Amino acid sequence: MATKKAAKKSASKKSSKNSSTRKYSPSASKNVEREMKAMKQGKLKSGRSGKKVTNPKQAIAIGLSEARKAGKKVPGRSAGIRGDGTSGDQDGGVSA
């Protein structure tokens, strides 16, 4: 039994070999940090409506979005949080 556990541990270490590369650039984290400070001070406003941002997740999203626009190293948006309106319905929003 001890050999099976050792084999599983060595297999899992091999798969995490590429995790040492950064997903986010240090300057992108500075953007997020700046937006978080603005949110805590009550100065951060959302884009379209101009309402005050109170959710930390939204502040992070704004910081990452600005980092993407500036061309910094940030992974793209995941498909689950895109607001393109195509999630769920196959007919493009046309109801019969």
C-alpha positions in Angstrom: 0.0 0.0 0.0 2.8 2.4 0.7 4.0 2.2 -2.9 0.6 3.2 -4.3 0.5 6.3 -2.1 4.1 7.3 -3.1 3.2 6.8 -6.8 0.1 9.1 -6.4 2.2 11.8 -4.7 4.9 11.8 -7.4 2.3 12.0 -10.1 0.6 15.0 -8.6 3.9 16.9 -8.3 4.6 16.4 -12.0 1.3 18.0 -13.0 2.0 21.2 -11.1 5.3 21.8 -12.8 4.2 24.9 -14.8 2.6 26.7 -11.8 5.7 28.9 -11.2 4.8 31.3 -14.0 2.9 34.4 -13.0 -0.7 34.8 -14.3 -0.9 38.4 -13.3 1.8 41.0 -13.8 2.9 43.0 -10.7 1.6 46.2 -12.3 -1.8 44.6 -12.7 -2.0 44.0 -9.0 -1.1 47.7 -8.5 -4.2 48.5 -10.5 -6.4 46.3 -8.4 -4.8 47.7 -5.2 -5.6 51.3 -6.3 -9.2 50.4 -7.1 -9.6 48.7 -3.8 -8.4 51.8 -1.9 -10.7 54.0 -4.0 -13.6 51.7 -3.1 -12.8 51.8 0.6 -12.6 55.6 0.5 -16.0 55.6 -1.3 -14.6 57.2 -4.4 -15.0 54.3 -6.8 -17.9 54.6 -9.3 -19.2 52.0 -11.7 -18.9 52.6 -15.4 -22.3 53.1 -16.9 -24.5 54.0 -14.0 -22.0 56.0 -12.0 -23.2 54.4 -8.8 -20.8 53.9 -5.9 -19.1 50.5 -5.8 -19.4 48.8 -2.5 -18.6 45.2 -3.4 -14.8 44.2 -3.2 -15.3 41.7 -6.0 -16.5 44.4 -8.3 -13.6 46.6 -7.4 -11.2 43.8 -8.3 -13.0 43.3 -11.6 -12.7 47.0 -12.4 -9.0 47.0 -11.6 -8.4 43.9 -13.8 -10.4 45.4 -16.6 -8.3 48.6 -16.6 -5.1 46.5 -16.5 -6.3 44.6 -19.6 -7.1 47.9 -21.4 -3.6 49.1 -20.6 -2.1 45.9 -22.1 -0.7 44.4 -18.9 -0.4 40.6 -18.4 -3.8 39.5 -17.2 -5.7 36.4 -18.1 -8.9 36.9 -20.2 -12.3 36.9 -18.7 -13.9 33.5 -18.1 -16.9 32.5 -20.1 -19.1 32.3 -17.0 -19.0 36.0 -16.1 -19.2 37.5 -19.6 -22.3 39.6 -19.9 -22.8 39.0 -23.6 -26.4 37.9 -23.2 -25.9 34.5 -25.0 -25.8 32.3 -21.9 -28.7 30.0 -21.7 -30.8 30.7 -24.7 -29.8 29.2 -28.1 -32.0 31.4 -30.3 -30.2 34.7 -29.5 -32.9 36.2 -27.3 -35.7 35.9 -29.8 -38.9 34.6 -28.3 -41.7 33.1 -30.3 
